[in-house]
Structure formats: C-alpha cells, structure tokens
Amino acid sequence: MPYRYLEDVATADAAFEVEGRTPEELFRDAAIATFEVMADTKSVNPEITKEIELKNEDIGDLLFDWLSELVYLKDAEFLIFSSFDVSIKKNDIYELKAKARGEHINQRRHSLRSDVKAVTYHMFEVKRTGEKWTATVVLDI
C-alpha cells in the first residue's frame, strides 16, 4: 500500500502519509487515499471522466491544489473518484494534467465513510528524498 493513515493526529481530521517513485505516483496515490477516507473506492465505477489542469511554482502547493480540486468536484458535482491518470511536467513552473474517473455519489450503492470538507495546511509537507517522493496530508472531515 503506497499510503498509510496516521492515527491520533486530530479528532476531527483524517491524516495520511503517501509515497511514490515519481510525482505522478505521489499525486495519484494521494488522491486515492483521500477518496478512501470517503468511500470504498472499489465500489466506484469509472463512468465519468473529469480532465483537470493546474499550474503552480511549487510542487507542494500543486499537490494541495490537486486534492482541493478533487474535493471541490465531490461537493459541487456530487462526484466520487476511484482512478486517476496524472502527468506532471516542469518548465518554469509545474504543470499538472490529469484525468479523474468515477461516478455520481449513490448512497445506496457506495459504501460511504466520512465526508472530507477540505485539505488543510496542518502538517502538510511534500519532499523528495533520494529517488522517493513523500507527502503528509491532513484532511478536515
């Protein structure tokens, strides 16, 4: 499992650490960990595809923007996602192009857990150590 949940970080939050060999793996697995907080993603069919493009000068801020955009789509369009294709390029700034696949939330069909309200900056960190990328994320639930 490329991510692990952190217990006892805060009472109204869910926290996880995620790692990947590439920024793309890190972003994909952070998105999966975020949606696993909300539901069993195995019960979510990839029927709807949302294309997302984001830019930022900082890779950490880009991860924050990415997860925040996914939470926004969950709230605004009642979508829950189960798979993600992520491409990140760096020229002068980081550019993310991604496809998030999922479907509309169906309380009768999906095994729902907690509702994520937002990504927080509490303990938020993205770093590269050698050939590995890691991030710590706290979600407000």
C-alpha positions in Angstrom: 0.0 0.0 0.0 1.6 3.3 -1.1 -0.1 5.3 1.7 -0.8 4.8 5.4 -3.2 6.5 7.7 -1.9 8.4 10.7 -3.9 7.8 13.9 -4.3 10.5 16.7 -3.3 13.5 14.6 -6.5 15.3 15.4 -10.0 14.3 16.4 -11.9 15.9 13.5 -9.3 15.1 10.8 -8.0 12.2 8.8 -4.3 12.2 8.1 -2.1 10.1 5.8 1.4 9.7 4.5 1.9 8.8 0.9 5.0 8.0 -1.1 5.9 7.4 -4.7 8.8 7.0 -7.0 7.6 9.9 -9.2 5.5 13.0 -8.5 2.8 11.3 -10.7 2.6 8.3 -8.4 2.6 10.5 -5.3 -0.3 12.6 -6.7 -2.3 9.6 -7.8 -1.9 7.7 -4.5 -2.7 10.9 -2.5 -5.9 11.2 -4.5 -6.8 7.5 -3.8 -6.0 7.9 -0.1 -8.3 11.0 0.0 -11.2 9.2 -1.6 -10.7 6.0 0.5 -11.4 8.3 3.5 -14.8 9.0 1.9 -15.7 5.6 0.5 -14.6 2.2 -0.6 -13.2 3.1 -4.0 -13.6 -0.4 -5.2 -17.4 0.2 -5.3 -17.0 3.3 -7.6 -17.2 2.7 -11.3 -15.1 4.8 -13.7 -18.1 6.1 -15.7 -17.4 9.8 -15.7 -14.0 11.4 -16.6 -13.0 14.9 -15.4 -10.0 16.5 -17.0 -8.0 18.7 -14.7 -5.2 21.1 -15.5 -3.4 23.0 -12.8 -0.2 25.1 -12.6 1.9 26.1 -9.7 5.5 27.2 -9.0 5.8 24.8 -6.0 5.2 21.0 -6.1 3.7 21.0 -2.6 1.3 23.7 -3.5 0.4 21.8 -6.7 -0.5 18.7 -4.6 -2.6 20.9 -2.3 -4.4 22.4 -5.3 -4.9 19.0 -6.9 -6.5 17.4 -3.8 -8.6 20.6 -3.2 -9.9 20.5 -6.7 -11.0 16.9 -6.3 -12.8 17.7 -3.0 -14.4 20.7 -4.8 -15.7 18.4 -7.6 -17.1 16.0 -5.0 -19.0 18.8 -3.4 -20.1 20.8 -6.5 -20.9 17.9 -8.8 -21.5 15.1 -6.3 -18.7 13.0 -7.9 -16.6 10.4 -6.2 -13.5 9.1 -7.9 -11.7 5.8 -8.0 -8.9 6.1 -10.6 -6.5 8.8 -11.6 -4.1 9.3 -14.5 -1.6 12.1 -13.7 1.0 13.8 -15.8 3.3 16.5 -14.3 5.8 18.5 -16.3 8.2 21.2 -15.1 9.4 24.0 -17.2 9.4 27.3 -15.4 6.5 26.0 -13.3 4.9 22.7 -12.5 2.0 21.8 -14.9 -0.4 19.0 -14.0 -2.7 17.4 -16.5 -4.9 14.7 -15.1 -8.0 12.6 -15.6 -10.1 11.6 -12.6 -12.6 8.8 -13.2 -15.6 8.0 -11.1 -19.3 8.5 -10.9 -22.0 10.4 -9.1 -22.4 9.6 -5.4 -25.0 7.0 -4.8 -25.7 6.3 -1.1 -27.4 3.0 -1.8 -24.6 1.6 -3.9 -21.4 3.1 -2.5 -20.0 2.2 0.9 -19.6 5.7 2.2 -17.4 6.6 5.2 -16.5 10.2 6.2 -17.1 13.3 4.2 -13.9 15.3 3.5 -14.6 19.0 3.8 -11.1 20.3 2.9 -7.4 19.7 2.6 -5.6 21.5 5.4 -2.1 23.0 5.7 -1.7 21.4 9.2 1.4 19.2 9.0 1.2 19.4 5.1 4.5 18.5 3.6 5.9 17.3 0.3 9.5 16.3 0.0 11.9 14.4 -2.2 14.5 12.1 -0.5 16.8 10.5 -3.0 14.6 8.7 -5.5 11.5 8.8 -3.4 8.7 11.4 -3.0 6.7 11.6 0.2 3.8 13.7 1.4 1.9 14.2 4.7 -1.7 15.3 4.3 -4.4 16.2 6.9 -8.0 16.3 5.7 -10.8 18.1 7.6 -13.7 15.7 8.0 
